[in-house]
Amino acid sequence: MKKTVSIILIISLLLCTSGCSLAENIKVNLIDTLKSRGIMPLSDEEIIEMAKETVKFGFSSAMDEDIIEFTLTKDELENWENPYGEYATYYFRDKLEGDDKLVYKALEYAMVNSYKRTYVDTRIDVSMKTLDLIPAYLSYDTPFFEQNRDCFTYTKVGFYDYKYSEERTVPVAMYSKVMSVDNFTEELWNKKMEALEKAKEIIKTFDIAKADAELAEEIYRYVALNTEYEKYINENGYNIVDGQSFLYDAIVESKSQCDGFTNALSLLFNLAGFESIEKECPGHTYNCVKIGDKWYNCDATASSAIPSQSKTMHSGVYFAFCDTLQDQYPTYGDQYPKCEESLYMNPDAILKDYSEEDLDEAIRKGFENHNDEWALVVVDIYDENITSRVLQKTANRLYTSVTAGKLRAIEGSFALMFSKASLWENNTSYNT
């Protein structure tokens, strides 16, 4: 009652003194004081201006893109820790600085909490070019985000509900740069968590105490030899890769396409304590793993390149291989760690403008270097006639059947792999 009487007296005083400049100043100060103490309510416009003073990130999966369902302040986001961060390497995140790294974290928050859209306040210092890059970076760092992703970036005005008090909520406009990822759904995330639990059981079957090279090779062989390659095609013969549970399919169902192989291998590598990232090039994905202090490429989809038996070839040309043996440069190629040599199968020679004698000599030396089992030579141009004649000479020299495989390598070159046919006796999928 006393509070009400005081308000009436103050308002009466203001009315009586209106028209005087001193009185106007007193009135303004009194109104500000009353509003700051909650005695006189703020208008919606004043509440909106107050809310806009705080820079925020927004998140939403609502059908209406104008609606922002949830917000975090910069401080709140900075203090958030990804509960699944231990399964990521963060090689690409650590290339970012300042607000760029914070935007990466915002997208990570959206992934874990199944928000399809991430709204970045335009006052956050991030360019649209970097905004396009961040989803790719996150997909390379974590096995929980596919390279086959339907991702868009654009500008948008969204609206979030600002809770001024228990009784009052005001809609506030947020001018934003938006990252939209259709794969961030609760259904897909739950499947990834199922895959994670299965992967934890799988990794228990390995001896983690083994030497890094041996352990990495065993994990590679597990994924390559226990996962069937399967395309995602609808009844009309078109690829349907958006919204697919690649990681779940590879780990739990033991069948997927390259994205599933890559996600599965990355997750198992990370569970075993390796640093592992994913690589993307047009139409294909594969892995990059750090063994010891060096990085190597791994492509687990290439099970046909794993020999049945070999003392020197180990798990074939696509386990722990160098950049020279990539069939094309990956997207954002200069951002990846350099894989300067293969762990086991390095090219014995790189030939340009070569003759039959040049190739024959390189193959001969290669076999001598590898216990007479195989030779690997990179050539700038593939000549079928020269290759056939050298293959026959090699078989005659070794008194045994020899196969020759042609593999695409970097910059339009080819890797010619000559090997004893006996190495592939139990590999029904090997193609010469």
C-alpha positions as CSV (number, residue, x, y, z in Angstrom):
1,M,0.0,0.0,0.0
2,K,2.8,2.4,0.9
3,K,4.6,1.6,-2.4
4,T,1.4,2.4,-4.4
5,V,0.9,5.7,-2.5
6,S,4.6,6.7,-3.2
7,I,4.2,6.0,-7.0
8,I,1.0,8.2,-7.0
9,L,2.8,11.0,-5.2
10,I,5.8,10.9,-7.6
11,I,3.6,10.9,-10.7
12,S,1.6,13.8,-9.3
13,L,4.8,15.7,-8.7
14,L,5.9,15.1,-12.3
15,L,2.6,16.3,-13.6
16,C,2.7,19.5,-11.5
17,T,6.3,20.4,-12.6
18,S,5.9,19.7,-16.3
19,G,6.9,22.5,-18.6
20,C,10.1,23.5,-16.6
21,S,13.4,22.3,-18.1
22,L,14.7,21.5,-14.6
23,A,11.5,19.6,-14.0
24,E,11.9,17.7,-17.2
25,N,15.4,16.6,-16.2
26,I,14.1,15.5,-12.8
27,K,11.2,13.7,-14.5
28,V,13.5,11.8,-16.9
29,N,15.9,10.8,-14.0
30,L,13.0,9.7,-11.9
31,I,11.5,7.6,-14.7
32,D,14.8,5.9,-15.3
33,T,15.2,5.2,-11.7
34,L,11.7,3.8,-11.4
35,K,12.2,1.6,-14.5
36,S,15.7,0.4,-13.3
37,R,14.1,-0.7,-10.0
38,G,11.2,-2.4,-11.6
39,I,8.7,0.0,-10.2
40,M,7.6,1.4,-13.6
41,P,7.5,-1.2,-16.4
42,L,9.7,-0.9,-19.5
43,S,8.1,-0.7,-22.9
44,D,8.6,-3.5,-25.4
45,E,11.0,-1.3,-27.4
46,E,13.1,-0.6,-24.4
47,I,13.3,-4.3,-23.5
48,I,14.3,-5.1,-27.1
49,E,17.1,-2.6,-27.1
50,M,18.3,-3.9,-23.7
51,A,18.3,-7.5,-25.1
52,K,20.2,-6.5,-28.2
53,E,23.1,-5.2,-26.1
54,T,24.2,-8.9,-25.6
55,V,25.7,-10.7,-28.6
56,K,24.2,-14.1,-29.0
57,F,24.3,-17.3,-31.0
58,G,20.9,-18.8,-32.0
59,F,19.9,-22.4,-32.7
60,S,16.8,-23.9,-34.2
61,S,15.2,-26.8,-36.1
62,A,11.8,-25.1,-36.4
63,M,10.0,-25.4,-39.7
64,D,9.7,-21.6,-39.8
65,E,13.3,-20.3,-40.4
66,D,12.3,-17.0,-38.7
67,I,12.0,-18.8,-35.4
68,I,15.1,-19.1,-33.2
69,E,14.4,-21.7,-30.6
70,F,17.4,-21.3,-28.3
71,T,20.2,-18.8,-27.7
72,L,23.6,-18.7,-26.0
73,T,25.7,-15.7,-25.2
74,K,29.3,-15.6,-26.2
75,D,30.4,-16.3,-22.7
76,E,28.0,-19.3,-22.4
77,L,29.2,-20.8,-25.6
78,E,32.9,-20.3,-24.7
79,N,32.3,-22.1,-21.4
80,W,30.5,-25.0,-23.1
81,E,32.5,-28.2,-23.5
82,N,31.6,-30.8,-26.1
83,P,30.9,-34.1,-24.2
84,Y,32.0,-36.0,-27.3
85,G,35.1,-33.9,-28.0
86,E,37.4,-36.7,-27.0
87,Y,36.5,-38.5,-30.2
88,A,37.6,-35.6,-32.4
89,T,41.2,-34.6,-33.3
90,Y,40.5,-30.8,-33.8
91,Y,43.3,-30.5,-36.3
92,F,41.2,-28.1,-38.4
93,R,39.6,-26.2,-35.5
94,D,43.0,-25.2,-34.3
95,K,43.7,-23.5,-37.6
96,L,41.0,-21.0,-36.7
97,E,41.3,-18.0,-34.4
98,G,39.1,-15.6,-32.4
99,D,35.5,-15.4,-33.5
100,D,36.1,-18.0,-36.3
101,K,36.9,-20.6,-33.7
102,L,33.9,-19.6,-31.6
103,V,31.6,-20.0,-34.7
104,Y,33.1,-23.5,-35.2
105,K,32.1,-24.3,-31.6
106,A,28.6,-23.0,-32.2
107,L,28.2,-25.4,-35.1
108,E,29.6,-28.2,-32.9
109,Y,26.9,-27.3,-30.3
110,A,24.2,-27.5,-33.0
111,M,25.5,-30.9,-34.1
112,V,25.5,-32.4,-30.6
113,N,22.1,-30.9,-29.8
114,S,20.4,-31.7,-33.1
115,Y,19.8,-28.1,-34.3
116,K,19.7,-27.8,-38.0
117,R,20.4,-24.1,-38.1
118,T,23.0,-22.0,-36.3
119,Y,22.4,-18.3,-36.2
120,V,25.5,-16.1,-35.9
121,D,24.9,-12.5,-34.8
122,T,26.2,-10.2,-37.6
123,R,28.4,-8.4,-34.9
124,I,30.5,-11.6,-34.7
125,D,33.6,-11.1,-36.8
126,V,33.3,-13.9,-39.3
127,S,33.3,-13.7,-43.1
128,M,30.8,-15.6,-45.3
129,K,33.8,-17.4,-46.9
130,T,34.9,-18.7,-43.5
131,L,31.3,-19.5,-42.7
132,D,31.3,-21.8,-45.8
133,L,34.5,-23.4,-44.6
134,I,33.6,-24.2,-41.0
135,P,31.1,-27.0,-41.7
136,A,33.8,-28.7,-43.9
137,Y,36.4,-28.3,-41.1
138,L,34.1,-29.8,-38.5
139,S,33.3,-32.8,-40.8
140,Y,37.1,-33.5,-41.2
141,D,37.7,-33.3,-37.4
142,T,34.9,-35.5,-36.1
143,P,33.5,-38.9,-37.2
144,F,30.0,-37.7,-36.3
145,F,29.6,-35.3,-39.2
146,E,29.5,-36.7,-42.8
147,Q,31.2,-35.3,-45.8
148,N,28.0,-36.0,-47.7
149,R,26.2,-33.1,-46.1
150,D,23.5,-30.8,-47.3
151,C,24.9,-27.5,-45.9
152,F,24.0,-23.9,-46.8
153,T,25.1,-20.5,-45.5
154,Y,23.1,-17.3,-45.9
155,T,22.0,-14.1,-44.1
156,K,18.7,-14.0,-42.2
157,V,16.7,-12.1,-39.6
158,G,15.5,-14.5,-37.0
159,F,13.4,-13.9,-33.9
160,Y,14.0,-15.3,-30.4
161,D,11.9,-14.9,-27.2
162,Y,13.6,-12.7,-24.6
163,K,12.4,-13.5,-21.1
164,Y,12.3,-10.2,-19.4
165,S,10.5,-11.5,-16.3
166,E,8.5,-14.5,-15.2
167,E,5.4,-12.8,-16.5
168,R,6.8,-11.1,-19.6
169,T,8.5,-12.3,-22.8
170,V,9.3,-10.1,-25.8
171,P,10.3,-11.3,-29.3
172,V,13.7,-9.9,-30.4
173,A,15.0,-9.7,-33.9
174,M,18.5,-11.0,-34.5
175,Y,20.3,-10.1,-37.7
176,S,22.3,-13.3,-38.5
177,K,24.6,-15.2,-40.7
178,V,23.2,-18.7,-40.8
179,M,24.7,-22.2,-41.2
180,S,22.1,-24.7,-42.1
181,V,22.9,-28.5,-42.0
182,D,20.0,-30.9,-42.7
183,N,21.9,-33.8,-41.2
184,F,21.7,-32.4,-37.7
185,T,18.6,-34.4,-36.6
186,E,17.9,-36.2,-33.4
187,E,17.2,-39.5,-35.3
188,L,20.7,-39.4,-37.0
189,W,22.4,-38.4,-33.8
190,N,20.9,-41.2,-31.8
191,K,22.1,-43.7,-34.5
192,K,25.6,-42.2,-34.2
193,M,25.5,-42.8,-30.4
194,E,24.5,-46.4,-31.0
195,A,27.5,-46.7,-33.4
196,L,29.7,-45.1,-30.7
197,E,28.7,-47.7,-28.1
198,K,29.3,-50.5,-30.7
199,A,32.7,-49.0,-31.6
200,K,33.7,-49.0,-27.9
201,E,33.0,-52.7,-27.8
202,I,35.0,-53.3,-31.0
203,I,38.1,-51.5,-29.9
204,K,38.2,-53.7,-26.8
205,T,39.1,-56.6,-29.0
206,F,42.4,-54.9,-30.0
207,D,45.6,-54.9,-28.0
208,I,46.0,-51.2,-27.5
209,A,49.5,-51.8,-26.1
210,K,50.8,-52.8,-29.5
211,A,53.2,-50.6,-31.5
212,D,51.4,-47.8,-33.3
213,A,52.0,-49.1,-36.8
214,E,50.8,-52.6,-36.0
215,L,47.7,-51.4,-34.1
216,A,46.8,-48.9,-36.9
217,E,47.1,-51.6,-39.5
218,E,44.9,-54.0,-37.6
219,I,42.2,-51.4,-37.2
220,Y,42.5,-50.5,-40.9
221,R,42.1,-54.2,-41.8
222,Y,39.1,-54.6,-39.5
223,V,37.2,-51.8,-41.3
224,A,38.3,-52.7,-44.8
225,L,37.7,-56.4,-44.6
226,N,34.5,-56.4,-42.4
227,T,32.6,-53.7,-44.2
228,E,30.8,-54.3,-47.5
229,Y,30.7,-51.4,-50.0
230,E,27.1,-50.5,-50.7
231,K,25.7,-47.6,-52.7
232,Y,22.7,-45.6,-51.5
233,I,20.4,-45.7,-54.5
234,N,16.7,-45.2,-54.8
235,E,14.3,-47.1,-57.1
236,N,15.1,-44.8,-60.0
237,G,18.8,-45.4,-59.8
238,Y,19.7,-42.0,-58.2
239,N,22.2,-41.6,-55.3
240,I,20.4,-40.7,-52.1
241,V,23.2,-39.7,-49.7
242,D,21.6,-36.8,-47.8
243,G,20.4,-37.8,-44.3
244,Q,22.0,-41.2,-44.4
245,S,23.4,-42.9,-41.2
246,F,26.8,-43.8,-42.7
247,L,28.6,-44.2,-39.4
248,Y,25.9,-46.4,-38.0
249,D,25.6,-48.5,-41.2
250,A,29.4,-49.1,-41.3
251,I,29.9,-49.9,-37.6
252,V,26.6,-51.7,-36.8
253,E,25.3,-53.0,-40.1
254,S,28.8,-53.6,-41.6
255,K,27.9,-52.0,-44.9
256,S,28.2,-48.5,-46.3
257,Q,29.8,-46.3,-48.9
258,C,33.1,-44.4,-48.6
259,D,31.7,-41.9,-46.1
260,G,30.8,-44.7,-43.7
261,F,34.1,-46.4,-44.1
262,T,35.8,-43.1,-43.4
263,N,33.7,-42.2,-40.3
264,A,34.1,-45.7,-38.9
265,L,37.9,-45.8,-39.3
266,S,38.2,-42.3,-37.9
267,L,36.1,-43.2,-34.8
268,L,38.1,-46.4,-34.2
269,F,41.4,-44.7,-34.7
270,N,40.4,-42.0,-32.2
271,L,39.2,-44.5,-29.6
272,A,42.6,-46.2,-29.9
273,G,44.4,-42.9,-29.2
274,F,45.5,-41.9,-32.7
275,E,45.1,-38.5,-34.2
276,S,42.9,-39.0,-37.2
277,I,41.2,-36.6,-39.6
278,E,39.1,-37.2,-42.7
279,K,39.9,-36.2,-46.3
280,E,37.4,-35.2,-49.0
281,C,37.8,-35.0,-52.7
282,P,35.2,-34.9,-55.5
283,G,33.2,-38.1,-55.2
284,H,35.2,-39.7,-52.5
285,T,36.4,-39.6,-48.8
286,Y,39.2,-41.3,-46.9
287,N,41.4,-40.9,-43.8
288,C,44.6,-39.4,-42.7
289,V,46.2,-40.8,-39.5
290,K,49.2,-39.9,-37.5
291,I,51.5,-42.9,-36.7
292,G,54.5,-41.9,-34.6
293,D,55.3,-38.4,-35.7
294,K,54.2,-38.7,-39.3
295,W,50.9,-38.5,-41.1
296,Y,49.7,-41.1,-43.6
297,N,46.7,-41.6,-45.8
298,C,44.4,-44.6,-45.4
299,D,41.5,-45.7,-47.7
300,A,39.6,-48.5,-46.2
301,T,37.3,-48.9,-49.2
302,A,40.2,-50.4,-51.1
303,S,39.9,-54.0,-49.6
304,S,40.7,-55.4,-53.0
305,A,44.2,-54.0,-52.7
306,I,45.0,-56.0,-49.5
307,P,47.1,-59.0,-50.4
308,S,46.2,-62.4,-49.0
309,Q,49.8,-63.0,-47.9
310,S,53.0,-60.9,-48.1
311,K,56.1,-60.4,-46.0
312,T,56.7,-56.8,-47.2
313,M,53.4,-55.5,-48.7
314,H,51.5,-55.5,-45.3
315,S,48.0,-54.3,-45.9
316,G,48.5,-53.0,-49.4
317,V,49.1,-49.8,-51.2
318,Y,46.2,-48.0,-49.7
319,F,47.2,-48.4,-46.1
320,A,49.4,-45.6,-44.7
321,F,50.2,-44.2,-48.2
322,C,51.9,-41.0,-49.4
323,D,50.2,-38.1,-51.1
324,T,51.9,-39.1,-54.4
325,L,49.6,-42.1,-54.5
326,Q,46.4,-40.1,-54.1
327,D,44.3,-40.3,-57.2
328,Q,43.4,-36.6,-57.0
329,Y,44.0,-33.6,-54.7
330,P,41.6,-33.3,-51.8
331,T,39.3,-30.4,-51.3
332,Y,41.2,-27.7,-49.3
333,G,44.3,-29.7,-50.1
334,D,46.8,-27.2,-48.8
335,Q,45.1,-27.3,-45.4
336,Y,45.8,-31.0,-44.7
337,P,49.0,-32.4,-43.1
338,K,51.6,-33.5,-45.6
339,C,51.9,-37.3,-46.1
340,E,55.4,-37.3,-47.6
341,E,56.1,-41.0,-47.6
342,S,54.3,-44.3,-47.3
343,L,54.8,-46.4,-44.2
344,Y,55.5,-49.6,-46.3
345,M,54.8,-49.2,-50.0
346,N,56.7,-46.3,-51.3
347,P,57.2,-45.9,-55.1
348,D,60.4,-47.5,-56.3
349,A,60.7,-45.0,-59.1
350,I,58.9,-42.0,-60.7
351,L,59.3,-42.1,-64.4
352,K,58.6,-39.4,-67.1
353,D,59.0,-39.8,-70.8
354,Y,60.1,-43.4,-70.1
355,S,61.2,-46.2,-72.4
356,E,60.5,-49.9,-72.0
357,E,64.0,-50.3,-70.7
358,D,63.5,-47.6,-68.1
359,L,60.3,-49.3,-66.8
360,D,61.9,-52.8,-66.9
361,E,64.9,-51.6,-64.9
362,A,62.7,-49.9,-62.3
363,I,60.5,-53.0,-61.9
364,R,63.5,-55.3,-61.6
365,K,65.1,-53.1,-58.8
366,G,61.7,-52.9,-57.1
367,F,61.4,-56.6,-56.8
368,E,65.0,-56.9,-55.5
369,N,64.1,-54.3,-52.8
370,H,61.0,-56.2,-51.7
371,N,62.0,-59.8,-51.3
372,D,61.0,-60.5,-54.9
373,E,57.3,-59.9,-54.1
374,W,56.4,-56.7,-55.7
375,A,57.5,-53.4,-57.3
376,L,55.6,-50.0,-57.5
377,V,56.5,-47.4,-60.1
378,V,54.7,-44.1,-60.9
379,V,54.6,-43.1,-64.6
380,D,53.4,-39.9,-66.2
381,I,51.6,-41.8,-69.1
382,Y,50.3,-45.3,-69.1
383,D,51.5,-47.3,-72.1
384,E,49.6,-50.7,-72.2
385,N,52.0,-52.3,-74.7
386,I,55.1,-51.4,-72.8
387,T,53.5,-52.5,-69.5
388,S,52.5,-55.9,-71.1
389,R,56.0,-56.6,-72.4
390,V,57.7,-55.6,-69.1
391,L,55.1,-57.8,-67.3
392,Q,56.2,-60.8,-69.4
393,K,59.9,-60.1,-68.9
394,T,59.3,-59.9,-65.1
395,A,57.5,-63.3,-65.1
396,N,60.2,-64.9,-67.1
397,R,62.9,-63.5,-64.8
398,L,61.1,-64.7,-61.6
399,Y,59.9,-68.0,-63.1
400,T,56.4,-67.4,-61.8
401,S,53.1,-65.7,-62.6
402,V,53.1,-62.0,-62.1
403,T,50.2,-59.5,-62.1
404,A,50.2,-55.8,-63.0
405,G,47.7,-53.4,-61.5
406,K,47.2,-49.9,-62.8
407,L,46.2,-47.3,-60.1
408,R,45.4,-43.7,-60.7
409,A,47.9,-41.3,-59.0
410,I,48.2,-37.6,-58.5
411,E,48.2,-35.1,-61.4
412,G,47.0,-37.6,-64.0
413,S,49.8,-40.0,-63.4
414,F,49.5,-43.8,-62.8
415,A,51.1,-46.1,-60.3
416,L,52.0,-49.5,-61.8
417,M,52.0,-52.3,-59.2
418,F,53.7,-55.5,-60.3
419,S,53.4,-58.4,-57.9
420,K,53.5,-62.2,-57.7
421,A,50.1,-63.7,-58.4
422,S,50.5,-65.9,-55.4
423,L,50.1,-62.9,-53.1
424,W,46.4,-62.6,-54.2
425,E,45.3,-66.3,-54.3
426,N,42.6,-65.8,-51.6
427,N,41.6,-62.3,-52.6
428,T,38.7,-62.8,-55.0
429,S,38.1,-59.1,-55.4
430,Y,41.6,-58.2,-56.7
431,N,41.6,-56.8,-60.1
432,T,44.7,-56.6,-62.4
